[in-house]
Amino acid sequence: MLNHQLDRLFHALADPTRRAVVERLCRGPATVSELKEPFAMSLPAVVQHLKVLEEAGLVTTSKQGRTRTCQIAPQALRAAEGWLTTQRTGWERRLDRLGTFLEET
């Protein structure tokens, strides 16, 4: 289950537009119209990007009247951070062992 979640998360973050949206939402909630402003794309295109981010668990949206507001879902970022930390720790151990081996030979 975690691998599938990470696959969706990294797929969502592979796109520069979606990464920019995540970076913007890290500063606070925003409406879909506000998120569209810096991009030369249609509102439906922005909504498609948001759908991918929502499916990955990175963004949540709520609708009040005709306004849809988006915000970051930090728990998804924590899952990625945990996976990356595990990978980094493993590589650091391997490199430490290699360094020790090279010093001994």
N, C-alpha and C positions, 0 to 999 in steps of 0.2 A: 504493500500500500504506500509506504513512504517513497519508494522509487517512482511510482506513478505520479505522486504529488510533486516530487522534485523534477520529473520530466516536464510536467505542465508548467511548473514555475520557471525553469530555465528556458523553455520554449517561449514563454511570454516575455521574458527579459532579453531574449535574443534580438528583438526588434528595437532599433534606436528610438522610435516614436514612443513605444510603450515604456522604455526606460525613462524617457523624458517625462512622461505622465507620472510615473512612480516618483521620480525626483520632485516633481511639483507637489504631489500629494503628501510627501514627507514634510512639507512646510505647513500643511493644514488642508482641510476639506475644500473642495471647489466644485462648482457646477460644471456640467458638460460643456456649456458655452464658454466658460472661462478656460477650460482645458483645451478647447479648440483654438483659442486666440493665436498662439504662436505658430500654428501649423497652417500650411497652404493646402488644406483638405476639407472635404465636406463634413458636415455634422454626422451623417450616417457612417462615414469612414472612421471618425473618432469613436462613435458608439461601438463599432466592430472591434476596435482596439480595446475598449473598455470591457467588452464581453470576454475577450481572451484573458484579460487581467483578472476579471471576476472569477472565471472558471479555474484559474490557477490559484485562487484564494488570496491574491495580492490586494484586491480592491473590493470594497463594499459600496453599494449605492442605495440611496433612499429617495423616494419621490414624495414631494409635497406639492400638491396642485400640479402645475405643468413643469415644475423645476425638479430636475434630477441632480442630487448632490452626491459626490463621490468622496471617499476617504480611504486612506491606506489601512490595510489589515496587517499590523506588524507581526502577528504570529506566523504568517507565511514566510516573512523575511527571516524570522528566527530559525525556522526549519532549515532554510538554505544556509544560514550562518553556522548552524550546528554541523551540517554535512561538510561544509568547507573547512571548518575547524578540525574535524576528524581527519579529513584528507591531508591537511597541512601538518598535523601532528604525526601522522604516519610517515610522510615524506621527510620531516625533520629527523625522526628516529633513524630512518634509512640512511640519510646523509651523515648523521653522527656516527653510525656504525661504519660507513665507508671511510670517513675521516680517521677513525680509530684504526681501521685496517691499514690505510695508507701510511699512517704514522708508524705502525709496527713493522711494516715491510721495508 
